[in-house]
Amino acid sequence: MPILYGGEIAQFLDVCAVDEALDFIEWLRGQSRPKIDLESCTHLHTALFQLIVAMQPEINSLPGNPFLFRCLSEAARIYPPAQKCLVSESVSRGGDS
């Protein structure tokens, strides 16, 4: 399963396809303070990306994939929780790449 759910955190692993969207939104709706970990995500379907932007769960870790990292960096302009995470990720990676 590309998204592992454990309590209030969802961990995205490898390729996360559109098939995951329904379970993801149901999980998001059932959490008072959902958190997501995208570090191991290599592909994120746009449906999942849109749910992340719309539902605004706390992002514990951005993806290591440079393309996904840039996409979420752009989303951070309108999505403050991603911006907070982005700043800490940028510092840990040694600044802008």
N, C-alpha and C positions, 0 to 999 in steps of 0.2 A: 504494500500500500504506500503510494508516494507521499501521503500526508499521515503522520502519526499523531494521534490525539491523546494527550495525557493531562487530565485536569484542565487547567486554564491555559495550557500552551499547546500549539500545533507546530510540529516540526515538518517542514517541507523537504522531501528527499528526492534527489535526481530529477526526473521528468514528471512534472505535475500537469496533467492533461485536464481537458474540459470535464471529463467524467467525475472529477473530484469536486466540482463546483457546488452541487446540491448538498453533499455531505458537509462541505466547508461552511456554507451559509447557515445550515441548520446548527452546526456547532457554534458558529459566531453568535447566533441569536440566543443560544442557551447559556452563554457565558456573561458574567457581569463585567469582567475585565480581561478579555481575551488577549493572549500574547502569541506572537508567531516567531519562529526561528527559520530564516531563509538561507542560512549559511551553506547548507548542502544542496540547495536547489540549483539545477543546471538548466531547466526550462520551465517557464511559468506561462500557462495559457492565459490569454488576455481576459478571459472571464474571471479567473482567479485574481489577476492583477486589479481588475475593476472592483471586485469585492473588497480587496484590501484597501483601496482608495476610498470606497464608499462607506465601509463599516469602521474603518480606522482602528484596527487592533494595534496594541503596542507591538512594535517590532524590536525583538531582542537582538537580532543579528541579521545583517543584510547578506545577500548571496556573494559567494566568492567569484561567480561568473562575471567577468567584466561588463558584458552587455547588459545583463540583468541589473547589475550594480548601477550602471549609468541610467537605465530606465527608471529605477526607483529614486535615483538622485534627482532626476527631472521632476518626478512626482512629488518630491520633498518640497518643492516650491509652493504646492497647494496642500500639502499633507504634513503638518508640523511634526507628528510622531516619527515619520520617516526622516525628517530633517535632523531631529535630535539624535537618532541612531546614526545617520550619515556623518555627522560631525565626529562622533566617537570612532567610527570606522575609519574615517579619513585620517585622524590622528594616529590610529594604530597602524595604518598602512603607510605612514610617512607623508601625508599631504595628498594633493591632487595628482592623479596619474593621467 
